[in-house]
Amino acid sequence: MSKTVPIGNASGIIPVVGLGTWTVFGQQGNSDEVERATLAAIDAGYRHIDCAWNYGTQPGVGKALEAKIKEGVIKREDMFLTTKLWDTHHNPCLVIEELRDSLRQLKTDYVDLFLIHWPTALKDQDMSGETICPLDENGKGIPADHKLEDVWKAVEECQKAGLTKHIGLSNFNKSQVTRILNSCSIRPVASQVEVSPYFSNRPILDFCKEKGMTLTAYAPLGAPNRPWHESGQPGPVFDEPILKEISASKGKSIPQVILRFHIQRGLVVIPKSITPSRIKENIDVFDFQLSEEEMTKIASLDRNFRAFAEPIASNHREYPFNDDS
Ligand SMILES: NC(=O)c1ccc[n+]([C@@H]2O[C@H](COP(=O)([O-])OP(=O)(O)OC[C@H]3O[C@@H](n4cnc5c(N)ncnc54)[C@H](OP(=O)(O)O)[C@@H]3O)[C@@H](O)[C@H]2O)c1
């Protein structure tokens, strides 16, 4: 199996395993931790790093890239870097400014993929805004009134200016993707959505695939350590007997079996780890194959359970998860 896939219908490829860099929940990310993780990832053979402006960890990625380029281990063009437009920067005047800020942090003059992180615009903030998530008295995100179609046009301008090779979407539902496809002058080549063994997310995956987009699975391991895990919710997925059984028969770890399952579904995966042994483990998934029967068994774990339901945006007019439309 190839370690890269084409990026949408565009010329170019994306490595099927990337490093996730969102390290903490609801606080500023730990950039030093991510610098060490990125160094370990590049040494382990990763050539794809998934970043976002709001993670707060891009400076760490940037330092690691600079060090590895200086050492001669990689060239910039060997790497596939993704970053994302945060919700408080949907004002078309802020879009390119945010991307330039990300490029400064990442110490590069272009990224490979720039995604709209969420369709839910929040109140405008400048790059040094007090909070990444302005909330009202009920703890809900304060919306901004920017039209998705206009945000996309500003994202297209970033590609035209050479600041990103490709552009795409994240957390958009089918009708939102359709609106972009109907109004764009440059089509999105990729979509990033939650996919785990408990959440196959099939409708949006099938839809985006039909539209020629490459799909990336975020939280591919089910975000096992997320602090908002509640009793009654499924998981952690690593305890599932089916996975234990397949893991034992293949001589591969449970995370490796899960990641291989997604890859055989045609997905790109971006597991996050700051632990060097796990970083190595998560990319060591190309020397075995799951049978159709094993794929079916793992698929039976689907509970249609979304770990990232984004409740702070549930009242937003662009909240994407009310239905499958
Ligand atoms: N577009 C979006 O809206 C969106 C939303 C969420 C996430 N993402 C992206 O997707 C990435 C991955 O998602 P995620 O971080 O939420 O969840 P995840 O990758 O499913 O799970 C990460 C957790 O699993 C642990 N882990 C990783 N590999 C392991 C292994 N081999 N064995 C045991 N534990 C392992 C990590 O621990 P250690 O780090 O302690 O090793 C970490 O706590 C993010 O980092 C981010 O880049 C995007």
The ligand as a MOL file (V3000), in Angstrom:
LIG
                    3D

  0  0  0     0  0            999 V3000
M  V30 BEGIN CTAB
M  V30 COUNTS 48 52 0 0 0
M  V30 BEGIN ATOM
M  V30 1 N -10.3240 19.6800 12.3440 0
M  V30 2 C -10.7020 19.6020 13.5930 0
M  V30 3 O -11.7070 20.2160 14.0270 0
M  V30 4 C -9.9350 18.7260 14.5470 0
M  V30 5 C -10.5100 18.3650 15.7880 0
M  V30 6 C -9.7780 17.5290 16.6480 0
M  V30 7 C -8.5150 17.0960 16.2700 0
M  V30 8 N -7.9390 17.4940 15.0750 0 CHG=1
M  V30 9 C -6.5980 17.0540 14.6620 0
M  V30 10 O -6.5330 15.6350 14.7830 0
M  V30 11 C -5.4350 15.2870 15.6450 0
M  V30 12 C -5.7380 13.9730 16.3570 0
M  V30 13 O -6.9100 14.0870 17.1500 0
M  V30 14 P -6.8990 14.0030 18.7480 0
M  V30 15 O -5.5660 14.4860 19.1940 0
M  V30 16 O -8.0560 14.7190 19.2720 0 CHG=-1
M  V30 17 O -7.1450 12.4680 19.0650 0
M  V30 18 P -6.4090 11.0590 18.7290 0
M  V30 19 O -5.2750 11.2560 17.7950 0
M  V30 20 O -7.4900 10.1150 18.3710 0
M  V30 21 O -5.8810 10.6320 20.1560 0
M  V30 22 C -4.7920 11.2790 20.7620 0
M  V30 23 C -4.5640 10.6350 22.1250 0
M  V30 24 O -4.2150 9.2550 21.9490 0
M  V30 25 C -2.9990 8.9770 22.6130 0
M  V30 26 N -2.2420 8.0520 21.7270 0
M  V30 27 C -1.7470 8.3420 20.5090 0
M  V30 28 N -1.1340 7.2650 19.9860 0
M  V30 29 C -1.2450 6.2750 20.9090 0
M  V30 30 C -0.7940 4.9380 20.9570 0
M  V30 31 N -0.1000 4.3980 19.9370 0
M  V30 32 N -1.0800 4.2130 22.0750 0
M  V30 33 C -1.7950 4.7470 23.0920 0
M  V30 34 N -2.2350 6.0250 23.1130 0
M  V30 35 C -1.9690 6.7760 22.0190 0
M  V30 36 C -2.2820 10.3030 22.7690 0
M  V30 37 O -1.4990 10.2870 23.9430 0
M  V30 38 P 0.0050 10.9270 24.0650 0
M  V30 39 O 0.0360 12.1840 23.2760 0
M  V30 40 O 0.1280 11.1590 25.5260 0
M  V30 41 O 0.9690 9.8970 23.5500 0
M  V30 42 C -3.4460 11.2790 22.9030 0
M  V30 43 O -3.8840 11.3900 24.2360 0
M  V30 44 C -5.3150 16.5050 16.5600 0
M  V30 45 O -4.1080 16.5220 17.2650 0
M  V30 46 C -5.4680 17.6020 15.5390 0
M  V30 47 O -4.2630 17.7770 14.7990 0
M  V30 48 C -8.6590 18.2840 14.2040 0
M  V30 END ATOM
M  V30 BEGIN BOND
M  V30 1 1 1 2
M  V30 2 2 2 3
M  V30 3 1 2 4
M  V30 4 1 4 5
M  V30 5 2 4 48
M  V30 6 2 5 6
M  V30 7 1 6 7
M  V30 8 2 7 8
M  V30 9 1 8 9
M  V30 10 1 8 48
M  V30 11 1 9 10
M  V30 12 1 9 46
M  V30 13 1 10 11
M  V30 14 1 11 12
M  V30 15 1 11 44
M  V30 16 1 12 13
M  V30 17 1 13 14
M  V30 18 2 14 15
M  V30 19 1 14 16
M  V30 20 1 14 17
M  V30 21 1 17 18
M  V30 22 2 18 19
M  V30 23 1 18 20
M  V30 24 1 18 21
M  V30 25 1 21 22
M  V30 26 1 22 23
M  V30 27 1 23 24
M  V30 28 1 23 42
M  V30 29 1 24 25
M  V30 30 1 25 26
M  V30 31 1 25 36
M  V30 32 1 26 27
M  V30 33 1 26 35
M  V30 34 2 27 28
M  V30 35 1 28 29
M  V30 36 1 29 30
M  V30 37 2 29 35
M  V30 38 1 30 31
M  V30 39 2 30 32
M  V30 40 1 32 33
M  V30 41 2 33 34
M  V30 42 1 34 35
M  V30 43 1 36 37
M  V30 44 1 36 42
M  V30 45 1 37 38
M  V30 46 2 38 39
M  V30 47 1 38 40
M  V30 48 1 38 41
M  V30 49 1 42 43
M  V30 50 1 44 45
M  V30 51 1 44 46
M  V30 52 1 46 47
M  V30 END BOND
M  V30 END CTAB
M  END
